[in-house]
Amino acid sequence: MTSWSGALGKLTNPPRVTLTKLNRGATMGDVGNKAQQRRVLEGTLALLEQDAPLKAVRLDERTAIEK
């Protein structure tokens, strides 16, 4: 699971979760920012290589305005 909300991750309790500081509705990356979207996707998929359950992993991704 990838989310902008840590509370949502606690509520649903998925075995693996990545958190970002991206805007709601853009949890995979800013619109048109393919490089950022790829980093989020690869970071999330990399968790599948580890045994679950895992603690939430924070990815250092933010909207372009917040950088």
N, C-alpha and C positions, 0 to 999 in steps of 0.2 A: 504494500500500500504506500502511496505517496500522498502527503497531505501538507497543507499550510497550517493546520491546526493540531497542536499536540493534544488538546482536549479530545478531539475526534479520535485520535489514535488510542487514547486511554479508554474511551467509551466502547470502541469496537474490538479492542485488544487483538489486533492481527499478530501473527507470528513474526512478521518482519515489517518494518515501517521506516520510511525516510521522511524527514520533515524539511521544509524549505521556508524561506521568508517571502515567497512569491505571493502574488495576489490571489484571492479566492477566485476560482474559475480558471486559473492559469498555473495549476500546481506542477505541470510538467515544464513550464518555462514561458517566457514572454512570447507573445504572438510574433511570428516571423523570426525568432531567434533560434535558428536550428542548432547552433552549437550548444546553447544553454539547454535546450530540450534534450539533446543527445547526452549531455553530462548527467542530467537528472535521470534519464532512462537507464543509462549504464550504471550509475550509482545504485539505483534501485534493484536492477537485475543482478548486480554483484552480490547482493545479500543472499541470493539463492544458493550461492556456493558455500554458505555457512549453515551449520545446524541451527534450527529454530527451537525455541523462541529466542529472539534477540532483543536487546534494548533498542529503543528508537535511535536512529542514526540521523544526525543533523547534517544536511548538505549546505555548504556555504553559497547558496544561490539567492539572489534578491532581484527585485525588479530593477530595470535600468535607472529609474528615477532615484532609487534608494542607494545606489552604489556610490 
